[in-house]
Amino acid sequence: MPGRLLELHVENFRSLRDVTIPLGPLTVLVGPNGVGKSNVLKVFDFLASIIRTDLQPALDERGGFDEVAFWGGTKPPTSMTIRLKATWTTHASHNAPDEYALTIRRRATPHSQGSYALSRQEKFAFKRTQGRGRRITISGDEASVVDERAGRETHGPSIGIQRLSSGLSTLPRLGRSDGGDEVSRVADRLSSFRVFDVDVTAARQPTRRLSLPDRLAPHAENLAEFLIRLSTDEERWELLTQDARRILPQLEAIEFEQVGGYADRLAVVLHERGLRRPTPLADASFGTVRLLGLLAMLYDPRPPALTCVEEIDHGLHPQALELIVERLREASTRTQFLVATHSPALVDRLRPSEFVVCDRDDEGASIIPALTTGQVREIVEETGDRPLGELWFSGVLGGDLTEDDL
């Protein structure tokens, strides 16, 4: 896989007042409702939106700075920061990662009560070759490029940039010698990030066209078209259908049928044991549709750099969770997953290195991680290797669940 995201640091984004989260191939955020799991996923959706539309539109789409910034405490924050470490560019490594940081500042406008102005600062840092690096800093309406080697700095060109425009959306136009390739690589990875959550009503619909998509849509609204495309890969399709049969023992085959005689409209149909006729996906159960959406995501031949999955256990039988965790691990060799859950049954199937405990303090701020991986391992050893879900649900690893959280 071409590099990985190593760490996310966030200050004052929704409930994330000050969190630093290490990220592995598979990272599962575990905690009750309201502790901020979804807000971690929303950070990546926000970054992808910045690249698609730029910084100001991305903020406006979410209601502006005040709606996005941390709501807790006694005073509203005056800044918000998102910082990433990754190994996406050619010479990056765990010890010398790529770094990207965005800080948005809010200041009151003089002589205009209640109004404010925003400013942003961005920093990119890349490892180039042995002993060399490059730093790009954006502040105000200027971006500056600095090459670093053996303690010496060489200043490259300064580039004009709109005051609230993001370097992620504008700096890929830089020439190769000034860092355009590195910024393009980071922007490409971030723009591909997908926050995935199956919309069962939309996923049930037949195809309206046969322009087979390269990627599964974020809410699986193009599930029928995407499954048709997957079915052209015999080996991948056979593996997917075997998995579906493992969870749905009555299932014999997944096929596609014309709808109303229209050649350009196809529906997914399920052939089930004991039934005289196939079951259209439109009539399948909530859990069946959601399972097929998740399997389609896991067998995606061209996955994004990172897929975030909201409440992955929702609507699934506990027997399906072992399979889903197995497939997440396998797929994480090609891409990276950040998953949210509050299911003890799913957590039981995790390893300490995949498990991030989420909690919240009395001022509404998320505590993520609430325990380090080392602390989780120690607790597991001290309690006789009991399953993680059992330890978490009982409160030994945090959690403090109520029935409403399940």
Protein Blocks (a to p, Z undefined) as FASTA:
>chain_A
ZZjafbdcdehiajllbacddddfbdcddddehilmmmmmmmmmmmmmmmmnojklmmmm
nopjklmmcfehjbdcfbdcddddddfbfkbcfklccdddddddddddehighiacdddd
ddddddfbehiacddddehjbccddddeehiacddddddddfkbcfklmmmmpcfknopm
mmmmmmmmmmmpccddddfklmmpccfbfcdcfbdcfklpmmmmmmmmmmmmmklmmmmm
mmmmmmmmmbmbdcdddehhiakbccdddddehiabdcdfklmcfklmmmmmmmmmmmom
bbcfbdcdehklgopafklmmmmmmmmmmmmmmmccddddfbfklmmmpcfklpccdddd
fkopacddfbdfklmmmmmmmnoopafklmmmnomngnjpafklZZ
